[in-house]
Amino acid sequence: MNTNNISTELFINNSFIKSGKICLGIFAALNVIAGAVITLNNNNDFLSDYPIVLIICGMMAVAGFVVGLSGLILLIKGIAGRKKFEAFIAEYGEDAFMSEINNDTLYVYSRKSKPITIITHKHIFEVGGDIIDPATIDYAYGYSYKGATSIHAYTIDNKLKTFASSISLHGDEIKSVFQALRTVNSDVLLGFTHENNKEHKARVKEYKQNRGL
């Protein structure tokens, strides 16, 4: 697996921030256009002769609101992810971080040649998202909701972690992710089955009882 092109920039200026800025730019452009049309109409009252323009402006306003809201959500998510990685790199050390990426990576899940999830022996790095200790994962499976896919993973204390956004649930990608998880933790339960659900619940119960939780 090639990790030579991966740098800290990938995590700091992540795709969520970029997409959020693009959406907010579109939102601003739509508002400028709609505002210009309304101003022109106030001066010339031409919309009474061209009602289709008024309809288009209304559609642009609705589309602008949706795009703007989406952009804001993406930007907030991206900034939160950036802060998490900035704090991690500051504590862990940039050299140690890059050494782990370049020398200890088990699998890189990518979309259109852009890394989404990087799994090492020590961490699962979700670009723009979470940093997970793979050794704490007890149960993992592919998850799909309204066409949006990811991997849902539960820790031994039953906390949900999600990663590998948009991964194919039937193919080599998810098999490679599972193989990487198995390399780190040979006891991890993989795949959504009744037996795995039952075993995971039993393990969580035992874990909590042993710790008086």
Disulfide bonds with the S-S distance in Angstrom:
none
